[in-house]
């Protein structure tokens, strides 16, 4: 059994376990509320309204963006051959280092220049548009670095290969995304059930 098969089986086992926990949390909250414990039943009207408003998944926008950007970047490096076993091309590694240096220097300049349009109206970094897009800018620099590595090493040869960097992470890590979303759903339901009644 290769590593991808092991990952698939592990992810499948975690999905089943999280779905079982999800059912237990819902039924447990209902049972505890019925017995008079200070718990919000997840089958109550308020809980149903909350779950439809929240969707129960990736309710924190920043956390959701970080997760998706991480998946895209990790998938791009995986697809480019950077994580492939064996000896790495030294010329490709040098090209990646140069791309990272130039890209991160440009991002830093956008923050440090006093006349930067990404600073706030008062010229401060906090709060400013720069901070909102900083992580996305770093993700773009990392994506470019993966493209450079794949191109210089010869792993990526066609335009289609380069475009595949954008979605390779979703193909590679799809089972783990499902595990993460189910985990977040369980945590959000437990948090709502236990803490919604606390003033």
N, C-alpha and C positions, 0 to 999 in steps of 0.2 A: 504494500500500500504506500503510495507516494505522499508527500507532504500536503498536496492540495486535497487528496482524498481524506487525510486525517483532519484537515481544517474543516472540510465540508461536514464530516461526521461530528466533530466537536461543536460546530455552529448549530447543526441540527439538534444536537442534544441540549444545547443551551436554549434554543428557541422553545423546545418542548418544556423544559424546566421553567422558563419564564412564563409561558402560557399557563402552566399549572399553578405557579405562584399568583398570577393575575386572577385566576378563578378563585383561589383560596383567599386572596385579599378581599375580593368583592363579597364572597359568601361570609368570610370572617367578620367584615365590618357590619354586615346585615345582622349576623348572629349576635355580635357584641352590643349593637345598638338595641336589638330586641330584648336583651337581658338587662338593659338599663345602664350600660357603661357609657361614659362620656366620649362617644365615638360617632362620627357622622356615617350613616349607612350609605354605601355607594349605590344603593338601589333607591334612595330617596329622590324626591322631585328635585331638590336643590343640587344633589350630586349629579343627576342626569343633565340638568341645565349647565352645570359647571363643565362636565366632560364634553358637551357639545361646543361650548365656548372655547375651551382650552385645547381640544383635540387630543390631549393627553400625551402628545409627542412633540418634542423639541419646542416646548413652550418658551424657553429662553432663546431669543433670536440670536444673540451673540454666540451662545454655545452651539446652536444649530449651524451657524455660518462657519465656525471653527471646525466642526466635524466635517462638513462638506468640503471645505478648503483642504483640510488634512487628507481626506480621501483622494481628492483630485491630484494633489501634489505627490503623495506617496505612490499613487497609480502611475503618474507620469514618469517618476524615477524608475519604477519597476518596469514599465514598458520600454523605456529608453535603454535598458540593459545595465543600468548603473548598479543594481543589486544582484546581477547575474554572477554566478560562481566563476572562478578563474581569475586570470590576471586582467586588470583594467588597463585600458589604453592610456599611456602617460600623456599623449598629446590631447586626448579628450578631457582628461582630468585637469590639465592646465587651462584648457578652453573654458571649462566649467568654473574654475577658480577666477579667471578673468571676468567672466560673465557675472558671477556673484559679486565680485568687487565693484565693478562698474555699476551694476544695478542697485546694489545697496548704497553706494555712494550717491547716486542720483536721488534715491528715496530720502537719504539723510539731508541732502541739499534742500530738498523741498520742505524739510522741517526747519533747518537751521538758518536759512537765508531770512534776514529781517523783513524783506519785501515779499516773502512768499505768499502767493494767493491762497495757500492752504492754511494759513494762520487765521486766528479769529480777527474780528474787526478791531480789537484792541492790540493785536500783534502777539497775543499769547498762544501757546500750544494747547493749553487746557482751558476751556473746551475749544475745539477747533475741528474743521472738516478733516484735517490731516489725521487726527487720531482715529476717526471713524473709518478711514480707508487705509490705515497703515498696514493692517494685517493682509488686506487684499493686495496691496502693492507688493508686499514681501512674497505673497503666494505667486504673483505674476513673475517676479524675478526668479523664483524657484522653478516655475514652469519653463521659463526661457532657458534656464540652466540645464534642465532635463532635455529640452529640445536640442541644445548645443551638444550635449554629451552624446545623444543618440545619433545626431548628424555626423559629428566628427568620428565617432567610433564605427560608423557604417551600419548601425543597427536600424536606423530609420532612413529609408531611401526615397520614399515617395511622399507627395503631399498628404495622401490618405494616412500614411504612417504618422506624420506629424500631428494631424488632426486627432488621431486616436489617443494622443496623450491626454486630451481633455476628458475622455470618458473611460479610459482604461481602469481607473481606480474604482469606478462603479461596478465594472465587470469583475474586477479582482476581489473587491471587498464587499460585494452585495450581501453575502450571508451575515457579515459582521455589522453592517448597517441595520439589518433587521434585528439582530441581537441588541444593538444599542437602542433602537427605538422602543423595543419591548421593555428593556430595562428602564428607560426613562418613563415609560407609561406606568410601570409598577411603582417606581419611586414617587411619581406625581400623585397617583391614587392613594398611596399610603400617607403621603404628606397631607393631602386634602382630608382624608378620613380622620386622621389623628389630631390635626391642628386647626381645622376650620372652626371648631367650637370654642377654641381658647380665645378669650377676649384680648 
